[in-house]
Amino acid sequence: MRSIIACVFCLGFLLLFSCNEPEKPKEPVSETPVTPRIEYEVVKIFPHDTNLFTEGLLVYNGQLFESSGAPEDAPQTHSVIGVNDLSTGKFTKKAEIDRIKYFGEGISILNGKVFQLTYKNQQGFIYDATTFRQLGTFPFRNKEGWSLTTDGHNLIMSDGTDELSFLEPEHQKEIKTLKVTENGMPLNQINELEYIKGFIYANVWTTNAIIKIDPATGHVLGRMDLSSLVSEARNKNPGIDVLNGIAYDADSDKVYVTGKLWPYVYQIKFPH
């Protein structure tokens, strides 16, 4: 009888202390930051010259300007700047540089001048925005030139890294740089740029994305996935290259996008 009572007492003692044993702290669950998604819709589709290896796209005085590069393996292309007729897809050339010496890159128009980058020459060209007469050239320290846009005061330049360079327009001198980060990590291969209502929008090379950048901090605030447009363009023309080209018409609040050798220019709508 005593042995039974002793066993019951021991069992109760064990249960008491096991129930009062402190719980082990739970490991904190770390969530991977996710960039907010920017939703968009296609408003209209326009024809686009498939000989244009798009490097820059912008609206100036109601016209859609485009600059093209000229890869060696695409002999039909030229390093040109011109105007697109959205209704017909016809491209009217305004300026051209020697495709053997230079690879034309992004453009921007500011203070009545057109500024054009070249890929690896560390040199840009300046034209009169009305006549397209060449006014001069300018050097830049970046190893490569990719794209240009403007905030209305300075030129903003990408070079394929995670860094944007701000150039004052009078002498094209670099006044500051901005590191682009997404969820705390550097984001490389920033490509074609457009300044829209206080923010910088950019293509990211080899992706189907357009990102929204805070020009004060360099932080990526949103990401737009245009994979469906890439697929549609490729179905029409299997030889297309990457998504590249963002243009904003501030007067009509319209945004246009396209890509290298694409058959279409898309007018898209999204919160901005």
TAMO-V715637 format. One record per pair of residues at least 12 apart in sequence whose C-alpha atoms are under 7 Angstrom apart, sorted by the first residue. I is the first residue (numbers start at 1). J is the second residue. If there is no record, write none. Layout:
[[I	J] [I	J]]
This chain:
[[33	183] [35	221] [35	222] [35	223] [36	221] [36	222] [36	223] [37	222] [37	223] [37	224] [38	222] [38	223] [38	224] [39	224] [39	270] [40	268] [40	269] [40	270] [41	268] [41	269] [41	270] [42	266] [42	267] [42	268] [42	269] [43	267] [43	268] [43	269] [44	266] [44	267] [45	264] [45	265] [45	266] [45	267] [46	86] [46	87] [46	264] [46	265] [46	266] [47	86] [47	88] [47	89] [47	263] [47	264] [47	265] [48	89] [48	262] [48	263] [48	264] [48	265] [49	89] [49	90] [49	91] [49	263] [50	261] [50	262] [50	263] [51	76] [51	77] [51	261] [52	68] [52	77] [52	260] [52	261] [53	68] [53	69] [53	70] [53	77] [53	260] [53	261] [54	66] [54	67] [54	68] [54	69] [54	244] [54	245] [54	259] [54	260] [54	261] [55	67] [55	68] [55	69] [55	105] [55	106] [55	192] [55	244] [55	245] [56	105] [56	106] [56	107] [56	147] [56	192] [56	245] [57	245] [57	246] [57	247] [58	246] [58	247] [58	248] [59	247] [59	248] [59	249] [63	83] [64	83] [64	84] [65	82] [65	83] [65	84] [66	81] [66	82] [66	83] [67	80] [67	81] [67	82] [67	105] [67	106] [67	107] [68	80] [68	81] [68	104] [68	105] [69	103] [69	104] [69	105] [70	99] [70	103] [78	99] [79	96] [79	97] [79	99] [79	103] [79	104] [80	93] [80	95] [80	96] [80	97] [80	104] [81	93] [81	94] [81	95] [81	96] [82	94] [82	95] [94	132] [95	132] [102	118] [102	121] [103	118] [103	119] [104	117] [104	118] [104	119] [105	117] [105	118] [105	119] [105	145] [105	146] [105	147] [106	146] [106	147] [106	148] [106	192] [107	147] [107	148] [108	148] [108	149] [108	150] [112	128] [112	129] [113	126] [113	127] [113	128] [113	129] [114	126] [114	127] [114	128] [114	129] [115	127] [117	145] [117	146] [118	145] [119	144] [119	145] [119	146] [120	143] [120	144] [120	145] [122	139] [122	140] [122	141] [122	142] [122	143] [122	144] [122	145] [123	137] [123	138] [123	139] [123	140] [124	137] [124	138] [124	139] [125	137] [125	138] [138	172] [142	159] [144	159] [145	158] [145	159] [146	158] [146	159] [146	160] [146	191] [146	192] [147	159] [147	191] [147	192] [147	193] [148	193] [149	193] [149	194] [149	195] [150	195] [151	195] [154	166] [154	167] [154	168] [154	169] [155	167] [155	168] [155	169] [158	190] [158	191] [160	188] [160	189] [160	190] [160	191] [161	188] [161	189] [161	190] [162	179] [162	180] [162	186] [162	187] [162	188] [162	189] [162	190] [163	177] [163	178] [163	179] [163	180] [164	177] [164	178] [164	179] [165	177] [165	178] [178	218] [179	218] [180	218] [180	219] [181	218] [181	219] [181	220] [182	219] [182	220] [189	204] [189	205] [190	202] [190	203] [190	204] [190	205] [191	203] [191	204] [191	205] [192	244] [192	245] [192	246] [193	246] [194	246] [194	247] [196	248] [199	212] [199	213] [199	214] [199	215] [200	212] [200	213] [200	214] [200	215] [201	213] [203	244] [206	242] [208	225] [208	226] [208	227] [208	243] [209	223] [209	224] [209	225] [209	226] [210	223] [210	224] [210	225] [211	223] [211	224] [230	243] [233	262] [233	263] [233	264] [237	263] [240	260] [240	261] [240	262] [241	259] [241	260] [241	261] [242	259] [242	260] [243	258] [243	259] [243	260] [244	258] [244	259] [244	260] [245	257] [245	258] [245	259] [254	267] [255	267] [255	268] [255	269] [256	268]]
